[in-house]
Amino acid sequence: MMTKIMAKAYLWLLLILLYSPILIIMIFSFTEAKVLGNWTGFSTKLYTSLFTGGVQRSLVGALWNTFAIAMLACRDWTNQEIADCMGLSVNTVKHIISDILATLHVNSRKDLMQFVNK
């Protein structure tokens, strides 16, 4: 009987330790302060700017850049040509293309071209 109580208490202690940081971050996310732990009062300003402000535009811009790089890679452009066209570094283009290939589970640009033409 005592071991059951201890097991339940141990389980609850673990759950509290696991979920308390998440709860703290949730509470502190509803503030105007941009630094975690600096409470300036309740506000949904950060969440509003997340969905309507510059962050959304930058995320959409990143999506369009990724799509454009994938299409140019399918047209057999070199990394250097893509970088010059889009104003990016060659290493950035290499990284984005490797991410695209990994996300789509294809091994090469030729496989990417076949994937796009499906």
C-alpha positions in Angstrom: 0.0 0.0 0.0 2.8 2.4 0.9 4.7 1.6 -2.3 1.6 2.5 -4.4 1.3 5.9 -2.6 5.1 6.5 -3.1 4.8 5.5 -6.8 1.9 8.0 -7.4 3.7 10.7 -5.5 6.9 10.1 -7.6 4.8 10.2 -10.8 3.2 13.5 -9.8 6.5 15.0 -8.8 7.9 14.1 -12.2 4.9 15.5 -14.0 5.2 18.8 -12.1 8.9 19.0 -12.9 8.3 18.3 -16.6 5.3 20.7 -17.1 6.2 23.6 -14.8 8.7 25.1 -17.3 6.2 25.0 -20.1 3.6 26.6 -17.9 6.0 29.4 -16.9 6.9 30.1 -20.5 3.2 30.2 -21.4 2.5 32.7 -18.6 5.4 34.9 -19.5 4.6 34.8 -23.2 1.6 37.1 -22.6 3.6 40.2 -21.9 4.9 43.1 -24.0 8.5 42.5 -22.8 10.7 40.8 -25.3 12.9 39.1 -22.7 11.6 36.1 -20.8 11.1 36.8 -17.2 10.6 40.5 -17.5 6.9 40.9 -16.8 5.4 44.2 -17.9 1.8 43.3 -17.6 -0.7 41.1 -19.5 -0.7 41.7 -23.2 -1.3 39.8 -26.5 0.8 42.2 -28.5 3.5 39.7 -29.3 1.0 37.1 -30.5 -0.8 39.8 -32.6 2.5 40.8 -34.2 3.3 37.2 -34.9 0.3 36.7 -37.1 -0.1 40.1 -38.6 3.3 41.8 -38.5 6.7 41.5 -40.0 7.4 38.0 -38.8 4.6 36.6 -41.0 6.0 38.5 -44.0 9.5 37.1 -43.4 8.1 33.6 -43.0 6.2 33.9 -46.3 9.2 35.4 -47.9 11.3 32.5 -46.8 8.7 30.1 -48.2 8.8 31.9 -51.6 12.6 31.9 -51.6 12.7 28.2 -50.9 10.2 27.5 -53.6 12.1 29.7 -56.1 15.4 27.9 -55.2 13.7 24.5 -55.7 12.4 25.5 -59.1 15.7 27.0 -60.3 17.5 23.8 -59.1 15.1 21.8 -61.2 16.1 23.8 -64.2 19.7 22.7 -63.7 21.0 26.1 -62.5 24.2 25.8 -60.5 24.4 26.9 -56.9 26.4 29.9 -58.0 23.8 30.9 -60.6 21.0 30.6 -58.1 23.0 32.6 -55.5 23.8 35.4 -58.0 20.2 35.6 -59.1 18.7 35.7 -55.6 21.4 37.7 -53.9 22.3 34.9 -51.5 25.6 33.2 -50.7 26.5 29.9 -52.3 26.6 28.2 -48.9 23.1 29.4 -48.1 21.8 28.0 -51.4 23.6 24.7 -50.7 22.0 24.5 -47.3 18.5 25.3 -48.6 18.8 22.8 -51.4 20.0 20.1 -49.0 17.0 20.9 -46.7 14.6 20.7 -49.7 16.0 17.3 -50.7 15.8 16.0 -47.2 12.3 17.3 -46.6 11.0 15.8 -49.9 13.0 12.5 -49.3 14.8 12.7 -52.6 18.5 12.1 -53.2 19.4 14.4 -56.1 18.3 17.3 -58.2 17.3 14.8 -60.9 15.0 13.1 -58.4 13.7 16.6 -57.3 12.8 17.3 -61.0 10.9 14.0 -61.2 9.1 14.9 -57.9 8.1 18.3 -59.2 6.9 16.8 -62.5 4.6 14.3 -60.8 
